[in-house]
Amino acid sequence: MTTPPPVPVVLAGARGHGRWHVENIRRLADRGLVRLVGICELTPLTEAEYGGELPAQSADFGALLQSTGARAAVVCTPIPTHTDLALTAARNGVHLLLEKPPAPSYAEFRRMADGVAEAGVACQIGFQSLGSHALPAIRELIAEGAIGEVRGVGGAGAWARDEAYFRRAPWAGRRRLNGADVIDGALTNPLAHAVATGLALGGATRAEDVTAVETELWHANAIEADDTSCVRVTTADGRPVTVAATLCAEHPGEPYVLVHGSRGRITFWYKQDRVLLQRADHGPREYEYGRTDLLENLVAHLTTGADLLVPPAATGAFMRVVEAVRGAPDPAPLPPTAWRSLPAERRRVVPGVDALVAAAADTLSLYSELGADWAPYQPHAPRKEVSTR
């Protein structure tokens, strides 16, 4: 068999998280799978910044796709630009890997997904955790009845971000910018993988798999968006998926997803591809898995017909959560008594939040139901429908 030539790729957004994509493209280029033919940045990269001889550069994404003959593009740009850039790629017949979150609203998501489908191009959404080989393994354990009947799924992310993180770009920590939705909150961006992975293990990936969403959104930092928040999704089968997140942890740790069963539970540390199975009358068992890189999977889709791991339809449920966060009242500032500053680390922490995050995942409860003094309890009445407007 003839080895297919490397797929020519353009990268839109090579700074910030885009640097990860630069290195990943280099890794795949060394294997002969891709060839970086262009970089789209408003301010061109220098050779020192890029770390070598630069490919073609332009601030005009469409023109760059045409001039380089790109077959695929990686879009790692500010959230509000995702839909228009994805549609630009689609109009040029270019397949793409689109960073998460795919869009700041469900309407923009639908505009993107419908546009790429109409153009007939492949679109992979960049939830790298959904490329983990642990997911099918966990699903197999569930199907075998290893933990009995699934009662629900919890997710926990206790991270730390310094104050500079919220100043890294004009859109950082914003819900809206210049009249456009951004929705850069803990649940929808830095810890979006916890939400998407929890939904995937809860059997809710499509938009129609979600029937209701409850949100509690707070912030300790001087931002618009949430940095300490939780969400509870009611899925079509009636089982809850509850995810709690903070960027103000006292002791940051690895985020995880927890599948609750009637006879045990499965913990998945999704950044580490590590799984712990605990069940009645058995000793704990731990497993480690590999993962398939999503750009590599996109290339395999284009060259061998492999199925895409994360097409837009597989993120519809996640986008229902984004829409619920977007439509919720603006996050409330935590009272000054609820947080303290760590000057040496230039960040804010919320005392006790680490335990609250873990308890939310463990009990499938919201912060208010766990007795957080800054989140007074209010009876929750989940909506029967989640608006997509």
LOTI-320443 format. One record per residue (C-alpha): y, z, x negated; residue in one letter. Coordinates in nm, 3 decimals. Layout:
<pts>
<pt north="Y" up="Z" east="X" code="A"/>
...
</pts>
This chain:
<pts>
<pt north="0.000" up="0.000" east="0.000" code="M"/>
<pt north="0.351" up="-0.080" east="-0.116" code="T"/>
<pt north="0.577" up="0.221" east="-0.165" code="T"/>
<pt north="0.885" up="0.182" east="0.057" code="P"/>
<pt north="1.216" up="0.163" east="-0.128" code="P"/>
<pt north="1.444" up="0.469" east="-0.123" code="P"/>
<pt north="1.645" up="0.505" east="0.198" code="V"/>
<pt north="2.019" up="0.461" east="0.126" code="P"/>
<pt north="2.203" up="0.771" east="0.250" code="V"/>
<pt north="2.568" up="0.861" east="0.302" code="V"/>
<pt north="2.673" up="1.227" east="0.308" code="L"/>
<pt north="2.970" up="1.328" east="0.522" code="A"/>
<pt north="3.090" up="1.667" east="0.400" code="G"/>
<pt north="2.991" up="1.749" east="0.043" code="A"/>
<pt north="3.178" up="2.077" east="0.003" code="R"/>
<pt north="3.089" up="2.421" east="0.137" code="G"/>
<pt north="2.742" up="2.404" east="0.292" code="H"/>
<pt north="2.748" up="2.035" east="0.204" code="G"/>
<pt north="2.671" up="2.131" east="-0.157" code="R"/>
<pt north="2.325" up="2.231" east="-0.036" code="W"/>
<pt north="2.279" up="1.883" east="0.102" code="H"/>
<pt north="2.393" up="1.730" east="-0.228" code="V"/>
<pt north="2.119" up="1.919" east="-0.410" code="E"/>
<pt north="1.860" up="1.840" east="-0.144" code="N"/>
<pt north="1.942" up="1.469" east="-0.159" code="I"/>
<pt north="1.908" up="1.483" east="-0.537" code="R"/>
<pt north="1.568" up="1.648" east="-0.500" code="R"/>
<pt north="1.448" up="1.378" east="-0.263" code="L"/>
<pt north="1.604" up="1.106" east="-0.481" code="A"/>
<pt north="1.398" up="1.232" east="-0.778" code="D"/>
<pt north="1.091" up="1.169" east="-0.562" code="R"/>
<pt north="1.206" up="0.818" east="-0.482" code="G"/>
<pt north="1.260" up="0.888" east="-0.111" code="L"/>
<pt north="1.637" up="0.847" east="-0.079" code="V"/>
<pt north="1.934" up="0.712" east="-0.269" code="R"/>
<pt north="2.283" up="0.860" east="-0.224" code="L"/>
<pt north="2.513" up="0.563" east="-0.183" code="V"/>
<pt north="2.829" up="0.727" east="-0.052" code="G"/>
<pt north="3.020" up="1.048" east="0.013" code="I"/>
<pt north="3.274" up="1.086" east="0.292" code="C"/>
<pt north="3.541" up="1.350" east="0.223" code="E"/>
<pt north="3.907" up="1.366" east="0.317" code="L"/>
<pt north="3.980" up="1.467" east="-0.043" code="T"/>
<pt north="3.758" up="1.281" east="-0.290" code="P"/>
<pt north="3.525" up="1.483" east="-0.511" code="L"/>
<pt north="3.573" up="1.481" east="-0.887" code="T"/>
<pt north="3.282" up="1.412" east="-1.122" code="E"/>
<pt north="3.302" up="1.772" east="-1.243" code="A"/>
<pt north="3.282" up="1.898" east="-0.885" code="E"/>
<pt north="2.994" up="1.667" east="-0.801" code="Y"/>
<pt north="2.810" up="1.726" east="-1.126" code="G"/>
<pt north="2.759" up="1.368" east="-1.239" code="G"/>
<pt north="2.851" up="1.009" east="-1.176" code="E"/>
<pt north="2.981" up="0.971" east="-0.824" code="L"/>
<pt north="2.867" up="0.721" east="-0.563" code="P"/>
<pt north="3.119" up="0.536" east="-0.348" code="A"/>
<pt north="3.369" up="0.761" east="-0.171" code="Q"/>
<pt north="3.590" up="0.712" east="0.132" code="S"/>
<pt north="3.759" up="0.919" east="0.400" code="A"/>
<pt north="3.665" up="0.647" east="0.652" code="D"/>
<pt north="3.310" up="0.726" east="0.759" code="F"/>
<pt north="3.248" up="0.404" east="0.951" code="G"/>
<pt north="3.384" up="0.182" east="0.673" code="A"/>
<pt north="3.172" up="0.369" east="0.418" code="L"/>
<pt north="2.856" up="0.319" east="0.622" code="L"/>
<pt north="2.927" up="-0.054" east="0.643" code="Q"/>
<pt north="3.025" up="-0.106" east="0.279" code="S"/>
<pt north="2.726" up="0.083" east="0.140" code="T"/>
<pt north="2.460" up="-0.054" east="0.372" code="G"/>
<pt north="2.350" up="0.301" east="0.451" code="A"/>
<pt north="2.041" up="0.337" east="0.665" code="R"/>
<pt north="2.081" up="0.713" east="0.720" code="A"/>
<pt north="2.363" up="0.965" east="0.710" code="A"/>
<pt north="2.385" up="1.340" east="0.677" code="V"/>
<pt north="2.675" up="1.490" east="0.874" code="V"/>
<pt north="2.785" up="1.833" east="0.749" code="C"/>
<pt north="3.144" up="1.855" east="0.869" code="T"/>
<pt north="3.349" up="2.089" east="1.093" code="P"/>
<pt north="3.180" up="2.154" east="1.427" code="I"/>
<pt north="3.440" up="1.973" east="1.645" code="P"/>
<pt north="3.385" up="1.649" east="1.447" code="T"/>
<pt north="3.007" up="1.631" east="1.494" code="H"/>
<pt north="2.995" up="1.422" east="1.811" code="T"/>
<pt north="3.244" up="1.154" east="1.704" code="D"/>
<pt north="3.086" up="1.115" east="1.360" code="L"/>
<pt north="2.736" up="1.098" east="1.509" code="A"/>
<pt north="2.852" up="0.825" east="1.747" code="L"/>
<pt north="3.018" up="0.639" east="1.461" code="T"/>
<pt north="2.684" up="0.638" east="1.280" code="A"/>
<pt north="2.508" up="0.525" east="1.597" code="A"/>
<pt north="2.749" up="0.235" east="1.652" code="R"/>
<pt north="2.667" up="0.120" east="1.300" code="N"/>
<pt north="2.293" up="0.145" east="1.355" code="G"/>
<pt north="2.266" up="0.435" east="1.109" code="V"/>
<pt north="2.015" up="0.714" east="1.170" code="H"/>
<pt north="2.133" up="1.066" east="1.105" code="L"/>
<pt north="2.071" up="1.428" east="1.022" code="L"/>
<pt north="2.336" up="1.625" east="1.211" code="L"/>
<pt north="2.407" up="1.980" east="1.102" code="E"/>
<pt north="2.380" up="2.265" east="1.347" code="K"/>
<pt north="2.531" up="2.348" east="1.586" code="P"/>
<pt north="2.518" up="1.987" east="1.704" code="P"/>
<pt north="2.829" up="2.024" east="1.920" code="A"/>
<pt north="3.077" up="2.290" east="2.039" code="P"/>
<pt north="3.001" up="2.237" east="2.409" code="S"/>
<pt north="2.723" up="2.108" east="2.630" code="Y"/>
<pt north="2.939" up="1.816" east="2.743" code="A"/>
<pt north="2.996" up="1.707" east="2.382" code="E"/>
<pt north="2.627" up="1.753" east="2.310" code="F"/>
<pt north="2.535" up="1.528" east="2.601" code="R"/>
<pt north="2.789" up="1.267" east="2.490" code="R"/>
<pt north="2.634" up="1.270" east="2.142" code="M"/>
<pt north="2.270" up="1.273" east="2.254" code="A"/>
<pt north="2.321" up="1.001" east="2.515" code="D"/>
<pt north="2.516" up="0.787" east="2.268" code="G"/>
<pt north="2.257" up="0.797" east="1.991" code="V"/>
<pt north="1.978" up="0.733" east="2.243" code="A"/>
<pt north="2.160" up="0.430" east="2.383" code="E"/>
<pt north="2.215" up="0.296" east="2.032" code="A"/>
<pt north="1.846" up="0.341" east="1.951" code="G"/>
<pt north="1.901" up="0.541" east="1.633" code="V"/>
<pt north="1.710" up="0.850" east="1.530" code="A"/>
<pt north="1.893" up="1.183" east="1.525" code="C"/>
<pt north="1.760" up="1.499" east="1.366" code="Q"/>
<pt north="1.943" up="1.827" east="1.429" code="I"/>
<pt north="1.964" up="2.047" east="1.119" code="G"/>
<pt north="1.780" up="2.360" east="1.230" code="F"/>
<pt north="1.582" up="2.391" east="0.908" code="Q"/>
<pt north="1.381" up="2.687" east="1.041" code="S"/>
<pt north="1.225" up="2.456" east="1.300" code="L"/>
<pt north="1.062" up="2.267" east="1.013" code="G"/>
<pt north="0.864" up="2.577" east="0.917" code="S"/>
<pt north="0.487" up="2.543" east="0.929" code="H"/>
<pt north="0.487" up="2.898" east="1.063" code="A"/>
<pt north="0.594" up="2.779" east="1.410" code="L"/>
<pt north="0.278" up="2.583" east="1.494" code="P"/>
<pt north="0.073" up="2.863" east="1.338" code="A"/>
<pt north="0.240" up="3.124" east="1.559" code="I"/>
<pt north="0.196" up="2.904" east="1.864" code="R"/>
<pt north="-0.174" up="2.878" east="1.782" code="E"/>
<pt north="-0.203" up="3.257" east="1.753" code="L"/>
<pt north="-0.036" up="3.292" east="2.092" code="I"/>
<pt north="-0.261" up="3.028" east="2.249" code="A"/>
<pt north="-0.568" up="3.209" east="2.112" code="E"/>
<pt north="-0.453" up="3.528" east="2.282" code="G"/>
<pt north="-0.405" up="3.716" east="1.954" code="A"/>
<pt north="-0.130" up="3.934" east="2.105" code="I"/>
<pt north="-0.227" up="3.906" east="2.470" code="G"/>
<pt north="0.021" up="3.789" east="2.729" code="E"/>
<pt north="0.366" up="3.710" east="2.587" code="V"/>
<pt north="0.625" up="3.941" east="2.743" code="R"/>
<pt north="0.935" up="3.808" east="2.570" code="G"/>
<pt north="1.095" up="3.719" east="2.239" code="V"/>
<pt north="1.356" up="3.911" east="2.040" code="G"/>
<pt north="1.572" up="3.798" east="1.752" code="G"/>
<pt north="1.766" up="4.006" east="1.500" code="A"/>
<pt north="2.022" up="3.906" east="1.241" code="G"/>
<pt north="2.214" up="4.173" east="1.049" code="A"/>
<pt north="2.425" up="3.989" east="0.793" code="W"/>
<pt north="2.743" up="4.056" east="0.602" code="A"/>
<pt north="3.037" up="3.821" east="0.555" code="R"/>
<pt north="3.352" up="3.911" east="0.368" code="D"/>
<pt north="3.697" up="3.847" east="0.506" code="E"/>
<pt north="3.733" up="3.532" east="0.291" code="A"/>
<pt north="3.444" up="3.380" east="0.487" code="Y"/>
<pt north="3.665" up="3.367" east="0.794" code="F"/>
<pt north="3.938" up="3.193" east="0.593" code="R"/>
<pt north="3.712" up="2.929" east="0.435" code="R"/>
<pt north="3.842" up="2.657" east="0.666" code="A"/>
<pt north="4.104" up="2.624" east="0.943" code="P"/>
<pt north="3.827" up="2.626" east="1.208" code="W"/>
<pt north="3.640" up="2.929" east="1.069" code="A"/>
<pt north="3.619" up="3.220" east="1.310" code="G"/>
<pt north="3.788" up="3.019" east="1.584" code="R"/>
<pt north="3.685" up="2.947" east="1.941" code="R"/>
<pt north="3.936" up="2.669" east="1.976" code="R"/>
<pt north="4.164" up="2.478" east="1.741" code="L"/>
<pt north="4.444" up="2.246" east="1.846" code="N"/>
<pt north="4.307" up="2.243" east="2.198" code="G"/>
<pt north="3.952" up="2.150" east="2.094" code="A"/>
<pt north="3.645" up="2.371" east="2.125" code="D"/>
<pt north="3.505" up="2.512" east="1.800" code="V"/>
<pt north="3.290" up="2.811" east="1.909" code="I"/>
<pt north="3.227" up="2.934" east="1.555" code="D"/>
<pt north="3.060" up="3.265" east="1.642" code="G"/>
<pt north="2.777" up="3.465" east="1.489" code="A"/>
<pt north="2.525" up="3.344" east="1.748" code="L"/>
<pt north="2.632" up="2.981" east="1.750" code="T"/>
<pt north="2.677" up="2.912" east="1.378" code="N"/>
<pt north="2.567" up="3.146" east="1.094" code="P"/>
<pt north="2.283" up="3.302" east="1.295" code="L"/>
<pt north="2.220" up="3.004" east="1.520" code="A"/>
<pt north="1.876" up="2.969" east="1.362" code="H"/>
<pt north="1.777" up="3.305" east="1.511" code="A"/>
<pt north="1.870" up="3.177" east="1.857" code="V"/>
<pt north="1.706" up="2.836" east="1.819" code="A"/>
<pt north="1.390" up="2.979" east="1.663" code="T"/>
<pt north="1.362" up="3.252" east="1.926" code="G"/>
<pt north="1.394" up="2.995" east="2.202" code="L"/>
<pt north="1.137" up="2.769" east="2.037" code="A"/>
<pt north="0.882" up="3.051" east="2.015" code="L"/>
<pt north="0.966" up="3.149" east="2.371" code="G"/>
<pt north="0.869" up="2.801" east="2.486" code="G"/>
<pt north="1.226" up="2.709" east="2.577" code="A"/>
<pt north="1.360" up="2.412" east="2.384" code="T"/>
<pt north="1.490" up="2.176" east="2.655" code="R"/>
<pt north="1.805" up="2.241" east="2.855" code="A"/>
<pt north="1.603" up="2.271" east="3.175" code="E"/>
<pt north="1.395" up="2.552" east="3.020" code="D"/>
<pt north="1.694" up="2.788" east="3.057" code="V"/>
<pt north="1.781" up="2.939" east="3.395" code="T"/>
<pt north="2.034" up="3.210" east="3.301" code="A"/>
<pt north="2.227" up="3.343" east="3.002" code="V"/>
<pt north="2.391" up="3.685" east="2.957" code="E"/>
<pt north="2.635" up="3.738" east="2.671" code="T"/>
<pt north="2.809" up="4.030" east="2.503" code="E"/>
<pt north="3.064" up="3.915" east="2.246" code="L"/>
<pt north="3.264" up="4.138" east="2.012" code="W"/>
<pt north="3.447" up="4.115" east="1.682" code="H"/>
<pt north="3.542" up="4.368" east="1.417" code="A"/>
<pt north="3.722" up="4.114" east="1.200" code="N"/>
<pt north="4.063" up="3.972" east="1.285" code="A"/>
<pt north="3.923" up="3.651" east="1.433" code="I"/>
<pt north="3.895" up="3.478" east="1.773" code="E"/>
<pt north="3.520" up="3.432" east="1.770" code="A"/>
<pt north="3.243" up="3.691" east="1.782" code="D"/>
<pt north="3.102" up="3.854" east="1.470" code="D"/>
<pt north="2.891" up="4.115" east="1.654" code="T"/>
<pt north="2.720" up="3.985" east="1.963" code="S"/>
<pt north="2.404" up="3.953" east="2.164" code="C"/>
<pt north="2.261" up="3.717" east="2.421" code="V"/>
<pt north="1.973" up="3.733" east="2.666" code="R"/>
<pt north="1.830" up="3.410" east="2.794" code="V"/>
<pt north="1.608" up="3.393" east="3.100" code="T"/>
<pt north="1.364" up="3.108" east="3.060" code="T"/>
<pt north="1.208" up="2.897" east="3.333" code="A"/>
<pt north="0.883" up="3.096" east="3.305" code="D"/>
<pt north="1.076" up="3.420" east="3.362" code="G"/>
<pt north="1.032" up="3.563" east="3.012" code="R"/>
<pt north="1.345" up="3.683" east="2.830" code="P"/>
<pt north="1.466" up="3.575" east="2.487" code="V"/>
<pt north="1.713" up="3.830" east="2.350" code="T"/>
<pt north="1.895" up="3.776" east="2.021" code="V"/>
<pt north="2.133" up="4.024" east="1.858" code="A"/>
<pt north="2.352" up="3.936" east="1.563" code="A"/>
<pt north="2.623" up="4.082" east="1.344" code="T"/>
<pt north="2.815" up="3.973" east="1.038" code="L"/>
<pt north="2.924" up="4.334" east="0.983" code="C"/>
<pt north="2.596" up="4.497" east="0.878" code="A"/>
<pt north="2.595" up="4.812" east="0.670" code="E"/>
<pt north="2.282" up="4.700" east="0.486" code="H"/>
<pt north="2.229" up="4.324" east="0.530" code="P"/>
<pt north="1.870" up="4.210" east="0.567" code="G"/>
<pt north="1.654" up="3.909" east="0.642" code="E"/>
<pt north="1.689" up="3.782" east="0.999" code="P"/>
<pt north="1.374" up="3.758" east="1.205" code="Y"/>
<pt north="1.224" up="3.666" east="1.540" code="V"/>
<pt north="0.982" up="3.897" east="1.719" code="L"/>
<pt north="0.726" up="3.777" east="1.977" code="V"/>
<pt north="0.621" up="4.062" east="2.208" code="H"/>
<pt north="0.272" up="4.053" east="2.358" code="G"/>
<pt north="0.075" up="4.284" east="2.583" code="S"/>
<pt north="-0.161" up="4.368" east="2.294" code="R"/>
<pt north="0.051" up="4.320" east="1.985" code="G"/>
<pt north="0.342" up="4.135" east="1.834" code="R"/>
<pt north="0.430" up="3.871" east="1.577" code="I"/>
<pt north="0.730" up="3.900" east="1.344" code="T"/>
<pt north="0.863" up="3.583" east="1.182" code="F"/>
<pt north="1.115" up="3.607" east="0.898" code="W"/>
<pt north="1.229" up="3.250" east="0.940" code="Y"/>
<pt north="1.424" up="3.207" east="0.616" code="K"/>
<pt north="1.119" up="3.318" east="0.419" code="Q"/>
<pt north="0.855" up="3.142" east="0.632" code="D"/>
<pt north="0.675" up="3.477" east="0.644" code="R"/>
<pt north="0.475" up="3.606" east="0.941" code="V"/>
<pt north="0.338" up="3.951" east="1.024" code="L"/>
<pt north="0.072" up="3.987" east="1.294" code="L"/>
<pt north="0.031" up="4.335" east="1.441" code="Q"/>
<pt north="-0.214" up="4.401" east="1.725" code="R"/>
<pt north="-0.409" up="4.678" east="1.887" code="A"/>
<pt north="-0.730" up="4.786" east="1.709" code="D"/>
<pt north="-0.661" up="4.561" east="1.409" code="H"/>
<pt north="-0.491" up="4.611" east="1.077" code="G"/>
<pt north="-0.169" up="4.418" east="1.012" code="P"/>
<pt north="-0.204" up="4.069" east="0.866" code="R"/>
<pt north="0.067" up="3.885" east="0.678" code="E"/>
<pt north="0.091" up="3.510" east="0.619" code="Y"/>
<pt north="0.323" up="3.283" east="0.424" code="E"/>
<pt north="0.381" up="2.918" east="0.507" code="Y"/>
<pt north="0.555" up="2.613" east="0.373" code="G"/>
<pt north="0.808" up="2.402" east="0.556" code="R"/>
<pt north="0.895" up="2.039" east="0.600" code="T"/>
<pt north="1.247" up="1.946" east="0.495" code="D"/>
<pt north="1.430" up="1.785" east="0.785" code="L"/>
<pt north="1.585" up="1.502" east="0.585" code="L"/>
<pt north="1.243" up="1.427" east="0.438" code="E"/>
<pt north="1.102" up="1.426" east="0.793" code="N"/>
<pt north="1.376" up="1.185" east="0.903" code="L"/>
<pt north="1.287" up="0.954" east="0.615" code="V"/>
<pt north="0.919" up="0.976" east="0.710" code="A"/>
<pt north="1.015" up="0.889" east="1.067" code="H"/>
<pt north="1.199" up="0.579" east="0.947" code="L"/>
<pt north="0.934" up="0.466" east="0.699" code="T"/>
<pt north="0.601" up="0.575" east="0.849" code="T"/>
<pt north="0.677" up="0.650" east="1.213" code="G"/>
<pt north="0.630" up="1.027" east="1.182" code="A"/>
<pt north="0.756" up="1.227" east="1.478" code="D"/>
<pt north="1.097" up="1.386" east="1.439" code="L"/>
<pt north="1.074" up="1.766" east="1.421" code="L"/>
<pt north="1.413" up="1.843" east="1.580" code="V"/>
<pt north="1.543" up="1.561" east="1.800" code="P"/>
<pt north="1.844" up="1.641" east="2.021" code="P"/>
<pt north="1.624" up="1.713" east="2.325" code="A"/>
<pt north="1.460" up="1.997" east="2.130" code="A"/>
<pt north="1.797" up="2.173" east="2.104" code="T"/>
<pt north="1.903" up="2.148" east="2.468" code="G"/>
<pt north="1.817" up="2.513" east="2.536" code="A"/>
<pt north="2.019" up="2.622" east="2.234" code="F"/>
<pt north="2.314" up="2.421" east="2.363" code="M"/>
<pt north="2.287" up="2.604" east="2.696" code="R"/>
<pt north="2.347" up="2.922" east="2.497" code="V"/>
<pt north="2.643" up="2.764" east="2.317" code="V"/>
<pt north="2.785" up="2.664" east="2.654" code="E"/>
<pt north="2.741" up="3.017" east="2.789" code="A"/>
<pt north="2.922" up="3.158" east="2.485" code="V"/>
<pt north="3.196" up="2.897" east="2.526" code="R"/>
<pt north="3.241" up="2.982" east="2.894" code="G"/>
<pt north="3.232" up="3.358" east="2.848" code="A"/>
<pt north="3.550" up="3.565" east="2.826" code="P"/>
<pt north="3.693" up="3.565" east="2.476" code="D"/>
<pt north="3.517" up="3.818" east="2.250" code="P"/>
<pt north="3.667" up="4.165" east="2.273" code="A"/>
<pt north="3.799" up="4.336" east="1.960" code="P"/>
<pt north="3.600" up="4.643" east="1.865" code="L"/>
<pt north="3.813" up="4.957" east="1.871" code="P"/>
<pt north="3.934" up="5.071" east="1.527" code="P"/>
<pt north="3.701" up="5.371" east="1.552" code="T"/>
<pt north="3.398" up="5.138" east="1.572" code="A"/>
<pt north="3.437" up="4.977" east="1.231" code="W"/>
<pt north="3.547" up="5.061" east="0.880" code="R"/>
<pt north="3.659" up="4.863" east="0.581" code="S"/>
<pt north="3.475" up="4.836" east="0.249" code="L"/>
<pt north="3.760" up="4.750" east="0.009" code="P"/>
<pt north="3.531" up="4.687" east="-0.288" code="A"/>
<pt north="3.339" up="4.426" east="-0.087" code="E"/>
<pt north="3.644" up="4.307" east="0.108" code="R"/>
<pt north="3.459" up="4.320" east="0.435" code="R"/>
<pt north="3.429" up="4.523" east="0.753" code="R"/>
<pt north="3.118" up="4.707" east="0.869" code="V"/>
<pt north="3.020" up="4.849" east="1.205" code="V"/>
<pt north="2.841" up="5.182" east="1.149" code="P"/>
<pt north="2.507" up="5.192" east="1.329" code="G"/>
<pt north="2.501" up="4.821" east="1.411" code="V"/>
<pt north="2.195" up="4.753" east="1.194" code="D"/>
<pt north="1.986" up="4.983" east="1.412" code="A"/>
<pt north="2.136" up="4.836" east="1.731" code="L"/>
<pt north="2.045" up="4.482" east="1.623" code="V"/>
<pt north="1.687" up="4.588" east="1.550" code="A"/>
<pt north="1.662" up="4.784" east="1.876" code="A"/>
<pt north="1.786" up="4.487" east="2.078" code="A"/>
<pt north="1.512" up="4.266" east="1.934" code="A"/>
<pt north="1.255" up="4.542" east="1.979" code="D"/>
<pt north="1.337" up="4.623" east="2.342" code="T"/>
<pt north="1.488" up="4.290" east="2.458" code="L"/>
<pt north="1.801" up="4.484" east="2.557" code="S"/>
<pt north="2.171" up="4.412" east="2.527" code="L"/>
<pt north="2.405" up="4.634" east="2.325" code="Y"/>
<pt north="2.550" up="4.791" east="2.639" code="S"/>
<pt north="2.203" up="4.886" east="2.758" code="E"/>
<pt north="2.131" up="5.054" east="2.424" code="L"/>
<pt north="2.420" up="5.295" east="2.459" code="G"/>
<pt north="2.659" up="5.151" east="2.201" code="A"/>
<pt north="2.974" up="5.356" east="2.259" code="D"/>
<pt north="3.190" up="5.046" east="2.205" code="W"/>
<pt north="2.991" up="4.847" east="2.463" code="A"/>
<pt north="2.999" up="5.059" east="2.778" code="P"/>
<pt north="2.715" up="4.990" east="3.015" code="Y"/>
<pt north="2.778" up="4.757" east="3.304" code="Q"/>
<pt north="2.509" up="4.635" east="3.543" code="P"/>
<pt north="2.419" up="4.282" east="3.444" code="H"/>
<pt north="2.368" up="4.013" east="3.705" code="A"/>
<pt north="2.234" up="3.703" east="3.530" code="P"/>
<pt north="2.358" up="3.378" east="3.675" code="R"/>
<pt north="2.096" up="3.165" east="3.846" code="K"/>
<pt north="2.237" up="2.857" east="3.678" code="E"/>
<pt north="2.414" up="2.792" east="3.351" code="V"/>
<pt north="2.711" up="2.564" east="3.390" code="S"/>
<pt north="2.716" up="2.249" east="3.179" code="T"/>
<pt north="3.080" up="2.172" east="3.249" code="R"/>
</pts>
